[in-house]
Amino acid sequence: AIRLFTMHNLMFYLKLMADIRRAISSGTFTDILQSYAAL
């Protein structure tokens, strides 16, 4: 169970960082920031 939890968290942060890089490149960082802050 711990391994699955760890893998889930790693995938979440990898996706988060990819989304942040994409948002910075496209100039929509504030939009992505607001969508993640709502979690």
C-alpha positions as CSV (number, residue, x, y, z in Angstrom):
1,A,0.0,0.0,0.0
2,I,2.8,2.4,0.8
3,R,4.4,1.8,-2.6
4,L,1.2,2.6,-4.4
5,F,0.7,5.8,-2.4
6,T,4.3,6.8,-3.2
7,M,3.8,6.1,-6.9
8,H,0.6,8.1,-6.9
9,N,2.3,11.1,-5.3
10,L,5.2,10.9,-7.7
11,M,2.9,10.9,-10.7
12,F,0.9,13.8,-9.3
13,Y,4.1,15.9,-8.9
14,L,5.5,14.9,-12.2
15,K,2.2,16.0,-13.9
16,L,2.1,19.2,-11.8
17,M,5.6,20.1,-12.9
18,A,4.9,19.4,-16.6
19,D,1.7,21.5,-16.3
20,I,3.7,24.3,-14.7
21,R,6.4,24.2,-17.4
22,R,3.7,24.2,-20.2
23,A,1.8,27.1,-18.5
24,I,5.0,29.2,-18.1
25,S,5.8,28.7,-21.8
26,S,2.3,29.6,-22.9
27,G,1.9,32.5,-20.5
28,T,-1.0,31.0,-18.6
29,F,0.8,30.3,-15.3
30,T,-1.8,32.2,-13.2
31,D,-4.6,30.0,-14.6
32,I,-2.8,26.8,-13.7
33,L,-2.0,28.2,-10.3
34,Q,-5.6,28.9,-9.6
35,S,-6.7,25.5,-10.8
36,Y,-4.3,23.7,-8.5
37,A,-5.0,26.1,-5.6
38,A,-8.6,25.0,-5.8
39,L,-7.6,21.4,-4.9
